Amino acid sequence: MTSENVRVRFAPSPTGPLHMGGVRTALYNYLFARSKGGKFLLRIEDTDQTRYVEGAEEYVREALEWCGIEIDEGVVAGGEFGPYRQSERNSFYREAVEKLIETGHAYMAFDTPEELDAMRKEAEGRKEVFQYDSKTRGGCRNSLALSVEEVEGLIEAETPYIIRFMTPDEAEDIVFTDEIRGEVCISSGVIDDKVLVKADGLPTYHLANVVDDHAMEISHVIRGEEWLPSAPLHVMLYRAFGWDSPKFAHLPLILKPTGNGKLSKRDGDAGGFPVFPIEWEDPDSGKVSKGYLEAGYNPQAFLNMLLMLGWNPGDEREIFSLEEAANAFSLDRVVKSGARFSPDKAKWFNEQYLRSKTPASLSSELVNLASERGMNFDSGEAEAILTMMLERVSFLHEIFDAKWLFNAPKSDDFNAKLVRKKWKAETPLYMA
């Protein structure tokens, strides 16, 4: 594959704040695109309007902007493959699903929730698990089991229906290559006839995802491993449409600090560390969750930490700028197993960022932090403070915890013996 046709996308759903795991997915997509001279797209997958959260889409864009992850194409940025918001692409999905129905790869299902529940309970009575597939669809109310006249009558009566994908009548191995995990083989027999279009006429994730990735000429789908079980269905959908599928790469989970289970917001609340890139205010409860920005992290340090949660360069290096990371990044260095998050290691990355800077380069930032606290000093004073304190702190705001720097000592606090012991030749330079 040539560099010119590498196209990747980050496609979050606006159902809440962007988790640090989502930022890592965006970062890996971005770095892969940059490493190949390709394009990085931002697409908003908002077909599930019942879970839509006001402000979530704007939050995603603001978070990526703070991180310095530049969008080449997508919502706001625009591009020739738009629109890039799925709620604005329903005509594409209708056309696609009609093609599947015409070619015998999809069908209408009129079963009510009550009827499906009854079939599940009946299966449970036989100590079986009900699955809507080739073995059961003949006994259900759908366009495969009903006559043409019955189907037309139901449609004329405006009976609600969904559209399902038709899995193979005989189980077959669905084989594809994952760029991280190697060959993956799953039997189609364990996959039910998934819903492609809901009763409200909107597509499910599976249909919209495949249609959009094809239409936008996505070359590599790089996403979290929670989507790995869906990949065989997507492969079957590509085959049903007669399209070439993109290459897949499923990223490992970010694990709790204990290493036991996926990292969640609850873990951050319990451990006193952020899990969001920037502050998020819940529009319903009004609860505010601080992000890495508010905790004092530099975005470069934050991204560096995420980079190393699931990838390694093959040598001892740990510190990378965004440009250096793009030059070094490759999918074959992404690990398969989950990556355990360490709050202490995250703090270490910010320390390394500060150590790499000169006091002069950070003086204006310190002046601004001082101003926010009602304190005033100039860049020269800030530089002198940083010269003393830079090796002692993990975050710039911790400098203000050293009260002795900003408050004159009381006369009875003076200890001449201690001063003589601590005085060095360069001490007057710090006091000038």
ABEGO torsion letter per residue (X at the ends): XBAAABBBBBBBBBAEBBBAAAAAAAAAAAAAAAAAGBBBBBBBBAABAAABBBGAAAAAAAAAAAAGBBBABEBGAEEAAOBABAAAAAAAAAAAAAAAAAAGABBBBABBAAAAAAAAAAAAAAGBBBBBBAAAAAABBBAAABBAAAAAAAAAAGBBBBBBBBBBABBBBBBBBBAAAEBBBBBAAABBBBBABBAAGBBBAAAAAAAAAAAAGBABBBBBAAAAAAAAAAAAAAAAAGBBBBBBBBBBBBBBAAGBEBBBAAAAAAAGBBABABBBBBAAAGBBBBBAAAAGBBAAAAAAAAAABGBBAGBABABBBAAAAAAABBAAABBABBBBBBAAAAAAAAAAAAAABBAAAAAAAAAAAAAAAGBBBBAAAAAAAAAAAAAABABAAAAAABAAAABBBBAAABBAAAAAAABBAAAAAAAX
